[in-house]
Amino acid sequence: MIKKFPIIRPNFVLSDAFSLLRKTKSEQIPDALSFTLKKIIPLEYLWLCNSGISAFYLVLEALKRISPREEVIIPAYTAGSLVVAIKKAGLKPVLCDISLLDFNMDEGCLHKVISENTLAVVLVHMFGIPMQGIETLRQKIPPQVFLIEDFCQAFGSRIKDKPLGVFGDVSFSSFNRGKNLCLLSGGVIFSNNLQLAEKLNQLFEQLKFEKSYDIENCLKILLYQTATNPYFYALFCNLMKEFKQTTAPKDFEVARFAQQKMKLAQAVIKRFDALCLERYRIGYFLLKGLSGISGIKLPSISEDYFVVFNRLPTLFEDMDKLRQAKSKLWQVGFETSQMYEYTLDEMFHLNIGQEVLPNAYYLARHLLTLPIYPGLRKKDLEAIIATVKKICCH
């Protein structure tokens, strides 16, 4: 049976699963985990919750206690869960077109949609790639507008020696399946803003801990690792589709991060630097191999960026060749994904239109993402490159 590599695969090892069963003084774990995370994102305040979308929602609720403004600007192509959180907080989403250079929010378009009612701008680092110009953006937008970094897909990426997550007033990330730092679920908020920290502390005092059970989580890891093993994935791929979030959730629970799962976090984080380096290496190998192929557009990435790729985005000019590439890559053993098949404008029927958001609409239709995670070998990457070349040059 031919091996099938899934589009995403968490990099657990056997000892991660059994770390959940190890007896540890629970009161010592949260402080140790916070200390470790602050070494990665060196900001003063940190809060752990049950998901990335919960983290974003709590940030918005805290900002509402500071400012009466109601509009939250987000890129027109990103996860629909952001809109769900904005609406749950009683705020209004405002869409900004993306750039076809780095596939992130377009700064030129951003300045056109900021208004006197803008509460915050959410900068999403898609696919692990930092948004161009983020280093100076805080100085270019009104001081009354909060800058939120969403680095759910880019945990570990950095610009020079600064990690993503430190460029805004507040940032958040996710530990869900498929993320660079995967703990099956969970989210985190970082900030240096004292006023915001006080509001977030008030909100967290009201939250209960996420329900979590060590044996259940141990079994989840073992089953998930087995199901996404390239030798078995062909058998489980249809079942795994049920766990892949391609549409926005209708609602979500908000809770603190489960204390029991903090033991898993401590175990996985010990390998995080090595995992990041491997994602970086694999990503740039694919970028180099695919560059120059006619009909393919790749993201433009500054030499100052250390990109911990979550997956590699490619744009196919010819949509028929995109479909051929997706089919042929699966035949030779590699799952690909068109990520979100629609813009947020289409998902939520906001009626803004393709004329206003041309790049987001183009990206949604022409995007094919390729797998990037430790475990892919050089010959696997060469097979991906050769397959794409054959399709595009045919």
C-alpha positions as CSV (number, residue, x, y, z in Angstrom):
1,M,0.0,0.0,0.0
2,I,1.4,3.4,-1.0
3,K,2.0,5.8,1.9
4,K,-0.3,8.8,2.2
5,F,1.0,11.9,4.0
6,P,-1.8,14.0,5.5
7,I,-1.9,17.8,5.0
8,I,-1.4,18.3,8.8
9,R,0.2,16.0,11.4
10,P,0.9,16.8,15.0
11,N,4.4,15.8,16.1
12,F,3.6,13.9,19.2
13,V,5.9,11.1,20.4
14,L,4.9,8.1,22.6
15,S,6.3,9.8,25.8
16,D,4.0,12.8,25.2
17,A,0.9,10.6,25.7
18,F,2.3,8.9,28.8
19,S,3.4,12.2,30.3
20,L,-0.3,12.8,30.9
21,L,-0.4,9.8,33.3
22,R,2.6,11.0,35.3
23,K,1.8,12.2,38.8
24,T,2.9,15.8,39.3
25,K,2.0,18.5,41.8
26,S,-0.7,20.3,39.9
27,E,-0.1,23.6,41.6
28,Q,3.4,23.8,40.2
29,I,2.5,23.1,36.6
30,P,0.8,26.4,35.5
31,D,3.7,28.6,36.7
32,A,6.2,26.4,35.0
33,L,4.3,26.4,31.7
34,S,3.8,30.2,31.8
35,F,7.5,30.7,32.5
36,T,8.4,28.5,29.5
37,L,5.9,30.2,27.1
38,K,7.2,33.7,28.2
39,K,10.7,32.6,27.2
40,I,9.3,32.1,23.6
41,I,7.1,35.3,23.6
42,P,8.8,37.6,26.1
43,L,5.9,39.7,27.2
44,E,4.9,40.4,30.8
45,Y,1.3,39.1,30.9
46,L,0.0,35.7,29.8
47,W,-3.4,33.9,30.0
48,L,-4.2,30.3,29.0
49,C,-7.6,29.3,27.8
50,N,-9.3,26.4,26.1
51,S,-9.0,27.5,22.4
52,G,-7.6,30.2,20.1
53,I,-11.1,31.5,19.3
54,S,-11.8,31.8,23.1
55,A,-8.6,33.7,23.4
56,F,-9.7,36.2,20.7
57,Y,-13.1,36.5,22.2
58,L,-11.7,37.3,25.6
59,V,-9.4,40.0,24.1
60,L,-12.4,41.6,22.4
61,E,-14.4,41.5,25.6
62,A,-11.5,43.2,27.5
63,L,-11.2,45.9,24.8
64,K,-14.9,46.6,25.1
65,R,-14.3,47.6,28.7
66,I,-11.8,50.1,27.6
67,S,-13.3,51.7,24.4
68,P,-16.9,52.2,23.1
69,R,-15.8,51.6,19.5
70,E,-17.5,48.7,17.7
71,E,-15.6,47.8,14.5
72,V,-12.9,45.1,14.2
73,I,-10.9,44.9,11.0
74,I,-9.8,41.5,9.8
75,P,-8.4,40.2,6.5
76,A,-11.1,39.1,4.1
77,Y,-9.4,35.6,3.7
78,T,-8.8,33.9,7.0
79,A,-10.6,31.5,9.5
80,G,-14.3,32.1,9.8
81,S,-14.0,31.6,13.6
82,L,-12.8,35.2,13.9
83,V,-16.1,36.5,12.6
84,V,-18.0,34.2,15.0
85,A,-16.0,35.6,17.9
86,I,-16.5,39.2,16.9
87,K,-20.2,38.7,16.6
88,K,-20.4,36.8,19.9
89,A,-18.7,39.9,21.5
90,G,-21.4,42.1,20.0
91,L,-19.0,43.8,17.6
92,K,-19.0,44.4,13.9
93,P,-16.5,42.7,11.5
94,V,-15.0,44.9,8.8
95,L,-13.1,43.2,6.0
96,C,-9.8,44.3,4.5
97,D,-8.4,42.9,1.2
98,I,-5.2,40.8,1.3
99,S,-2.0,41.2,-0.6
100,L,-0.9,38.7,-3.3
101,L,2.7,39.3,-2.2
102,D,2.6,37.6,1.2
103,F,-1.2,36.5,1.3
104,N,-1.7,38.5,4.4
105,M,-3.7,41.7,5.0
106,D,-2.8,44.5,2.6
107,E,-1.5,47.6,4.5
108,G,-2.6,50.0,1.8
109,C,-6.2,48.7,2.0
110,L,-6.1,48.8,5.8
111,H,-5.6,52.5,6.0
112,K,-8.7,52.9,3.8
113,V,-11.0,51.0,6.1
114,I,-10.0,52.4,9.4
115,S,-12.7,54.7,10.8
116,E,-13.5,56.7,13.9
117,N,-15.5,53.6,15.0
118,T,-12.5,51.2,14.6
119,L,-11.8,49.4,17.9
120,A,-9.1,47.1,16.7
121,V,-7.1,45.7,13.7
122,V,-6.4,42.0,13.7
123,L,-3.2,41.1,11.9
124,V,-3.3,37.4,10.9
125,H,0.0,35.8,10.0
126,M,-1.4,33.2,7.5
127,F,0.5,30.0,6.8
128,G,3.2,31.0,9.3
129,I,4.3,34.0,7.2
130,P,4.7,37.4,9.0
131,M,2.6,40.2,7.6
132,Q,4.9,42.6,5.7
133,G,5.4,46.0,7.4
134,I,4.2,44.8,10.8
135,E,7.3,46.2,12.5
136,T,6.2,49.8,11.9
137,L,2.5,49.5,11.6
138,R,1.8,50.5,15.3
139,Q,3.2,53.9,14.5
140,K,1.0,54.3,11.4
141,I,-2.4,53.7,12.8
142,P,-4.3,55.9,15.3
143,P,-3.3,55.3,18.9
144,Q,-7.0,54.8,19.9
145,V,-7.1,51.7,17.6
146,F,-5.8,48.5,19.3
147,L,-3.5,46.2,17.3
148,I,-4.1,42.5,17.8
149,E,-1.8,39.8,16.4
150,D,-3.3,36.5,15.5
151,F,-0.3,34.1,15.2
152,C,-2.4,30.9,15.5
153,Q,-0.7,29.6,12.3
154,A,2.7,31.2,13.0
155,F,3.8,30.2,16.5
156,G,7.6,30.2,16.4
157,S,8.0,32.5,13.4
158,R,10.1,35.7,13.9
159,I,11.4,38.8,12.3
160,K,15.1,39.1,12.9
161,D,15.3,38.3,16.6
162,K,11.7,39.2,17.5
163,P,9.1,36.5,17.6
164,L,5.6,37.1,16.2
165,G,3.3,38.1,19.0
166,V,5.2,41.0,20.3
167,F,4.4,43.6,17.6
168,G,0.9,44.6,18.7
169,D,-0.9,45.7,21.9
170,V,-2.1,42.1,22.5
171,S,-1.6,38.8,20.7
172,F,-3.1,35.4,20.8
173,S,-2.4,31.9,19.4
174,S,-3.9,28.4,19.3
175,F,-2.7,25.0,20.3
176,N,-5.3,23.1,18.4
177,R,-4.8,20.2,15.9
178,G,-2.6,21.2,13.0
179,K,-1.0,24.2,14.7
180,N,2.8,24.5,15.1
181,L,2.6,23.9,18.8
182,C,-0.2,21.3,19.0
183,L,-1.7,20.2,22.3
184,L,-5.0,19.0,20.7
185,S,-6.7,22.1,22.1
186,G,-6.0,25.3,23.9
187,G,-5.1,29.0,23.4
188,V,-3.0,31.7,24.8
189,I,-3.0,35.5,25.1
190,F,0.1,37.7,25.5
191,S,0.3,41.4,26.3
192,N,2.4,44.1,27.8
193,N,-0.6,46.5,28.2
194,L,-1.4,47.0,31.9
195,Q,-4.8,48.4,31.4
196,L,-5.8,45.5,29.2
197,A,-4.2,43.0,31.6
198,E,-6.5,44.3,34.4
199,K,-9.6,43.8,32.3
200,L,-8.5,40.3,31.2
201,N,-7.8,39.3,34.8
202,Q,-11.3,40.3,35.7
203,L,-12.7,38.1,32.9
204,F,-10.6,35.1,33.7
205,E,-11.7,35.2,37.4
206,Q,-15.2,34.3,36.2
207,L,-14.1,31.4,34.0
208,K,-14.1,27.7,34.9
209,F,-11.4,25.3,33.8
210,E,-11.9,23.2,30.6
211,K,-13.0,19.7,31.4
212,S,-10.2,17.3,30.6
213,Y,-9.2,13.8,31.5
214,D,-5.7,12.3,31.4
215,I,-6.6,8.9,30.2
216,E,-8.9,10.3,27.5
217,N,-6.2,12.7,26.2
218,C,-3.6,9.9,26.3
219,L,-5.8,7.8,24.1
220,K,-6.6,10.7,21.8
221,I,-2.9,11.3,21.1
222,L,-2.3,7.6,20.4
223,L,-5.2,7.3,18.1
224,Y,-4.5,10.6,16.3
225,Q,-0.9,9.6,15.8
226,T,-1.9,6.3,14.4
227,A,-4.6,7.7,12.1
228,T,-2.2,10.3,10.6
229,N,0.7,7.9,10.2
230,P,1.5,7.8,6.5
231,Y,1.4,4.0,6.5
232,F,-2.2,4.0,7.8
233,Y,-3.7,7.3,6.7
234,A,-5.2,5.9,3.5
235,L,-7.4,3.8,5.8
236,F,-8.4,6.7,8.1
237,C,-8.5,9.7,5.8
238,N,-12.3,9.6,5.4
239,L,-12.8,9.4,9.1
240,M,-10.3,12.2,9.7
241,K,-12.3,14.6,7.5
242,E,-14.8,14.8,10.4
243,F,-12.2,16.4,12.5
244,K,-11.0,19.0,10.0
245,Q,-12.6,22.4,10.5
246,T,-13.4,23.8,7.1
247,T,-16.4,25.9,8.1
248,A,-16.9,28.4,10.9
249,P,-18.3,27.1,14.2
250,K,-21.8,28.3,15.2
251,D,-20.7,28.9,18.8
252,F,-17.9,27.9,21.2
253,E,-17.3,27.4,24.9
254,V,-15.1,29.8,26.8
255,A,-13.0,28.3,29.6
256,R,-9.5,28.2,31.1
257,F,-6.9,25.8,29.8
258,A,-7.2,22.4,31.5
259,Q,-4.7,22.0,34.2
260,Q,-4.3,18.3,33.4
261,K,-3.2,19.1,29.9
262,M,-0.3,21.4,31.1
263,K,1.8,18.3,31.6
264,L,1.5,17.5,27.9
265,A,2.4,21.1,27.1
266,Q,5.6,20.9,29.1
267,A,6.6,17.7,27.3
268,V,5.9,19.0,23.8
269,I,7.5,22.4,24.3
270,K,10.9,20.8,25.1
271,R,11.1,19.8,21.4
272,F,9.5,23.0,20.1
273,D,12.7,24.7,18.8
274,A,13.7,21.6,16.9
275,L,10.2,21.3,15.4
276,C,10.3,24.9,14.3
277,L,13.7,24.5,12.7
278,E,12.4,21.5,10.7
279,R,9.3,23.3,9.5
280,Y,11.5,26.2,8.4
281,R,13.9,23.9,6.6
282,I,11.2,21.9,4.8
283,G,9.3,25.1,3.8
284,Y,12.3,26.7,2.2
285,F,13.3,23.5,0.4
286,L,9.8,23.4,-1.2
287,L,9.9,27.2,-2.0
288,K,13.3,26.8,-3.7
289,G,12.1,23.7,-5.7
290,L,8.9,25.3,-6.8
291,S,10.2,28.8,-7.7
292,G,10.3,29.6,-11.3
293,I,7.6,27.2,-12.4
294,S,5.3,28.8,-14.9
295,G,1.8,29.3,-13.7
296,I,2.6,29.1,-10.0
297,K,2.8,32.1,-7.6
298,L,4.6,31.7,-4.3
299,P,4.6,34.1,-1.3
300,S,7.2,36.8,-1.2
301,I,9.2,36.4,2.0
302,S,11.8,38.9,3.4
303,E,15.3,37.6,4.2
304,D,14.7,39.0,7.7
305,Y,12.0,36.5,8.4
306,F,12.4,33.1,10.0
307,V,9.2,31.4,8.9
308,V,7.9,28.4,10.8
309,F,5.6,27.3,8.0
310,N,2.2,25.8,9.0
311,R,1.7,24.7,5.4
312,L,3.0,26.1,2.1
313,P,0.6,28.2,0.1
314,T,0.8,28.1,-3.7
315,L,-1.4,30.0,-6.2
316,F,-2.3,28.3,-9.5
317,E,-3.2,30.7,-12.3
318,D,-5.0,27.8,-14.1
319,M,-7.7,26.4,-11.9
320,D,-7.9,23.2,-14.0
321,K,-4.2,22.6,-13.3
322,L,-4.9,23.2,-9.6
323,R,-7.4,20.4,-9.6
324,Q,-5.0,18.2,-11.6
325,A,-2.2,18.9,-9.1
326,K,-4.5,18.1,-6.1
327,S,-5.6,14.8,-7.7
328,K,-2.1,13.7,-8.9
329,L,-0.4,14.6,-5.6
330,W,-2.9,12.4,-3.7
331,Q,-2.2,9.6,-6.1
332,V,1.5,9.7,-5.4
333,G,0.9,10.0,-1.7
334,F,0.4,13.6,-0.6
335,E,-2.8,15.2,0.7
336,T,-3.2,18.9,-0.2
337,S,-5.9,21.4,0.8
338,Q,-7.5,24.5,-0.6
339,M,-7.8,25.7,3.0
340,Y,-10.9,27.9,3.2
341,E,-12.8,27.6,0.0
342,Y,-14.5,31.0,0.4
343,T,-13.8,34.5,1.5
344,L,-15.3,35.7,4.8
345,D,-17.5,37.9,2.6
346,E,-19.0,34.8,1.1
347,M,-19.1,32.7,4.3
348,F,-21.1,35.2,6.2
349,H,-23.0,36.9,3.3
350,L,-21.7,40.3,4.1
351,N,-22.3,41.4,0.4
352,I,-19.1,43.5,0.1
353,G,-18.3,42.0,-3.3
354,Q,-15.4,40.8,-5.4
355,E,-14.8,44.3,-6.8
356,V,-13.8,45.6,-3.3
357,L,-11.9,42.4,-2.3
358,P,-10.4,41.1,-5.6
359,N,-7.3,39.6,-4.1
360,A,-9.1,37.7,-1.3
361,Y,-11.5,36.2,-3.9
362,Y,-8.6,35.3,-6.2
363,L,-6.8,33.6,-3.3
364,A,-9.8,31.6,-2.3
365,R,-10.2,30.1,-5.7
366,H,-6.6,29.6,-6.8
367,L,-4.9,28.5,-3.5
368,L,-3.5,25.0,-2.9
369,T,-1.6,24.4,0.3
370,L,1.1,21.7,0.6
371,P,2.1,19.7,3.7
372,I,5.0,20.9,5.8
373,Y,5.9,19.1,9.1
374,P,8.8,17.0,10.5
375,G,8.8,13.5,9.1
376,L,8.7,14.5,5.4
377,R,12.0,13.4,3.9
378,K,14.0,14.9,1.1
379,K,12.7,12.3,-1.4
380,D,9.1,13.1,-0.4
381,L,9.6,16.8,-1.0
382,E,11.3,16.1,-4.3
383,A,8.3,14.0,-5.3
384,I,5.9,16.9,-4.5
385,I,8.1,19.3,-6.6
386,A,8.3,16.9,-9.5
387,T,4.6,16.3,-9.6
388,V,3.7,20.0,-9.6
389,K,6.3,20.7,-12.3
390,K,4.9,17.9,-14.5
391,I,1.4,19.3,-14.2
392,C,2.3,22.9,-14.8
393,C,4.7,22.2,-17.7
394,H,2.3,19.8,-19.5
